[in-house]
Amino acid sequence: MSAADDQMVNDLLVAVTLHASSHKGAYLEQVTAATHTFRIWLSFLRATISTHIADAMLDATQATIIEVAGCLSLGLVRPAIFSIRTQIELLLAWVYFNDHPVEWRHIQGHLRDYPMRARLLQYMNNNNERFQPRFQMLLRKRTRRTEDPYGLLSVHVHSSSTFASPQVVPLPALIGGATACSECIEMQVEVGEYLNDTMGAWYADRWVDFPPEVRAAVQARLSAPELKEFCS
């Protein structure tokens, strides 16, 4: 490694250290708050819904939350975006594999057959006639700005737009500023609500089993007649 390479790495280390020392545990706290109801869902799914076929996917989903907090604490915004998007892919896949042990065992050795998100959503639409009406009710009363955050996240992941493409910059410029990190937190909030709504619409037949915090989050957005229809 040349002296110039050494200096670039040292400059990156300085940038990371400055970012981390400036914000300390702030991003950990913000990610924890942004995923509060989402993490309750994960615990509920594991304890009440799971057939214990694909629980590794629930563990992996929880791990991505930790990844987001860790990446933002270091200022690594793009890796955090990848982790947030992965939450959607993992949890939707868990819904499917939780009911399909044969497919779960098959996929361990045949990764080319892994079901994509569109197929998983189609599975949910085809196998629960109340899923889409319930989801649409929550969608109409959403607090998030983006109806489906997966598309926006995918723009960043696939660099399909110049505004989201990585740039050729010195290593320290890889560390995101406060604005970029805050936008990432906002996206985590939106993904949390999106997944809360998806799980709520899919498992609404188990409404009486929902944790109080989950029920309260739905009740805060739906009127009494809407809630009655949602639970029907």
Buried (B, 14 or more C-beta within 10 A) or exposed (E): EEEEEEEBEEBBEEBBEEBBEEBEEBBBEBBEEBBEBBBBBBEBBBEEBBEEBBBBBBEBBBBBBEBBBBBBBBBBBBBBBBBBBBBBBBBBBBBBBBBBEEBBEEBEEEEEEEBEBEEBBEBBEEEBEBBBEBBEBBBEBBEBEBEBBBEBBBBBBEEEEEEBEEEEEEBBEBBBEEEBBBEBBBBBBBBBBBBBBBBBBBBBEEBEEBBEEBBEBBBEBBEEEBBEBBBE
